[in-house]
Amino acid sequence: MSNLHHIVVVGGGAGGLELVTSLGNRLGKKRKARVTLVDASLTHVWKPLLHEVASGSLDANANEINYRAHARKHHYEFQLGRMGGLDRECKEVIIDAFHDDEGQEVVPERRISYDTLVIAVGSTANDFGTPGAQEHCLFLDSLRQARRFHNLMLNAFLRKNHEAMQGKDHALNISIIGAGATGVELAAELRLASRELPVYGMNHLQASDVSISVIEAADRILPALPGRLSSAATRELERQHVKVLAGQPVSEVRENSVVMKDGTELPSEMTIWAAGIKAPAFLSDLDGLEVNRGNQLVVEQTLQTTQDADIFAFGDCAACPQPESERPVPPRAQAAHQQADALYKTLCNRLEGKEAVPFVYNDHGSLINFSRYTTVGNLMGNLSGRSMYIEGKVARLFYLSLYRMHQVALHGMIRTGIIWLMDRISRAMHPRLKLH
C-alpha cells in the first residue's frame, strides 16, 4: 500500500465525505490508490440539518455517520484530527494534537504524507467583528454547537414555564441575527418548538409568550435569493408570528439584548448568529497558498490551487471562478456536491495521466423549508435559464430529496431506502421533538 498514490482529503463535510466515498469505492477497493480522510470529529451530520438538531425536531444520533465505520465499508482510511499546517516541500499535512474534553492529549501532533491533497474544510460563522458577538451569541457551525443550543433552549423553556407557574414575567425573547436560509429556517423550527413543548408538560408557557425575531442588515430577508422567494418567506414568517426586522444592521450584542445601528435595543435572552460565513483562518497561512479576503483558497476552474497543482480545494473554503461571471461559485451545498463529482472524475483521470475536468456550476434553484408548516422555492431550468416558483407539498418533496440524494451518494440506493423506512418508523414511535 505504501507505493500506492496517496490521496488525502481534509474535511468530512458533505462534499469531502461524498468524494472519499466515491474514491474509496473505485480506487481504494481495487488497490489503485490509497485514500485517507482527515476530520476533527468522529461523526458526520449533513450541515443543512444542524438547525433542526438545534430546535429538537431532528435526532442527530439517528442521522450521524461514524467516519471509522463508513471508512471500513467504503475502502478508505480515517484520521482523527484538525489540520494545523502544511509542508509543501515534503508534501505533508500537519495534524494538530488531539485532546479529549478534559484537555488530556490523546494523539500527539503528526504528519501525513500525500501525493494529492484535497482541502474541503468548509466554513465558519463570520461575525464581522461585531462587539459582543463572540461572548453572547450562539453559533451553529458544528454538531456540538447545535446540541449545546438545544440544551440551552430546553432549559430556557423550563425556566420560563416555572416563572409562569409562579405568576412572574415569563416572556422569552429569541433573536436570530442573519436572515439567510439558516436563519429563516431556524426561526420556523423554533416557532414549532414553542407550540409543541407545552404538549409535553410545559403547559404554563404558551407560544405567544415566546417572541422570535429575525434581524437582517439588507433591505429584505434572503437577500441572495430572488425577490419573489424573499417576499413569500416574509409572509410565511409573519403568519407564524415571527418578527421580521429587515434593513437593521446590528452594532452590538449584549448579554440580554441586541443593539441596532440606529440605537434601538431589542431584548434577547437567546441570540443566535447566522449572518454570514468565512473560511477558517488557518487557510491564510498554508505555506504560500493564495487566499482571498475571506480566507478562501483561490483555485483554478479545475479546483487546483493557483500555487500548487497537487493541491485541490472545493466547497465553502475555496474561491472557484465561473465562466462569464465575476463572482466565484457560491458557498452552497449543491455547489459542493457538484464539485465533489467533478473532482472525483479529475482525480481518477489524474491516476491515468489524463487531464483535469473543468468545473462548471449549475444553479438548480433554492428551497426554504419552514419546518412542518410549508416549503417555498424556485427551480432553475437548465435549458431555458428561467426559474419556476414552487411551494407547499411539491416544494417539500424536492427539499427532502436533497438530503436523500446526499444519503444515496454515501450509502447507495438500497441502503438509503432502508434508512428512509427506519426514519418513518422512528418518527411514528418517538415524540415530535427531542426532549433531552
Secondary structure as GFF3:
##gff-version 3
##sequence-region A 1 436
A	DSSP	beta_strand	6	10	.	.	.	ID=ss1
A	DSSP	alpha_helix	14	23	.	.	.	ID=ss2
A	DSSP	pi_helix	24	28	.	.	.	ID=ss3
A	DSSP	beta_strand	34	39	.	.	.	ID=ss4
A	DSSP	beta_strand	43	44	.	.	.	ID=ss5
A	DSSP	three_ten_helix	47	49	.	.	.	ID=ss6
A	DSSP	alpha_helix	50	55	.	.	.	ID=ss7
A	DSSP	three_ten_helix	60	62	.	.	.	ID=ss8
A	DSSP	beta_strand	65	66	.	.	.	ID=ss9
A	DSSP	alpha_helix	67	74	.	.	.	ID=ss10
A	DSSP	beta_strand	77	80	.	.	.	ID=ss11
A	DSSP	beta_strand	83	87	.	.	.	ID=ss12
A	DSSP	beta_strand	92	95	.	.	.	ID=ss13
A	DSSP	beta_strand	98	99	.	.	.	ID=ss14
A	DSSP	beta_strand	105	107	.	.	.	ID=ss15
A	DSSP	beta_strand	110	113	.	.	.	ID=ss16
A	DSSP	beta_strand	116	119	.	.	.	ID=ss17
A	DSSP	beta_strand	124	125	.	.	.	ID=ss18
A	DSSP	alpha_helix	133	136	.	.	.	ID=ss19
A	DSSP	alpha_helix	143	165	.	.	.	ID=ss20
A	DSSP	beta_strand	172	177	.	.	.	ID=ss21
A	DSSP	alpha_helix	181	196	.	.	.	ID=ss22
A	DSSP	three_ten_helix	197	200	.	.	.	ID=ss23
A	DSSP	three_ten_helix	207	209	.	.	.	ID=ss24
A	DSSP	beta_strand	210	216	.	.	.	ID=ss25
A	DSSP	alpha_helix	227	239	.	.	.	ID=ss26
A	DSSP	beta_strand	242	246	.	.	.	ID=ss27
A	DSSP	beta_strand	250	254	.	.	.	ID=ss28
A	DSSP	beta_strand	257	260	.	.	.	ID=ss29
A	DSSP	beta_strand	265	267	.	.	.	ID=ss30
A	DSSP	beta_strand	270	273	.	.	.	ID=ss31
A	DSSP	beta_strand	277	278	.	.	.	ID=ss32
A	DSSP	three_ten_helix	281	285	.	.	.	ID=ss33
A	DSSP	beta_strand	297	298	.	.	.	ID=ss34
A	DSSP	beta_strand	304	305	.	.	.	ID=ss35
A	DSSP	beta_strand	308	313	.	.	.	ID=ss36
A	DSSP	three_ten_helix	315	317	.	.	.	ID=ss37
A	DSSP	beta_strand	318	319	.	.	.	ID=ss38
A	DSSP	alpha_helix	333	351	.	.	.	ID=ss39
A	DSSP	beta_strand	365	370	.	.	.	ID=ss40
A	DSSP	beta_strand	374	380	.	.	.	ID=ss41
A	DSSP	beta_strand	387	391	.	.	.	ID=ss42
A	DSSP	alpha_helix	393	411	.	.	.	ID=ss43
A	DSSP	alpha_helix	413	429	.	.	.	ID=ss44
###
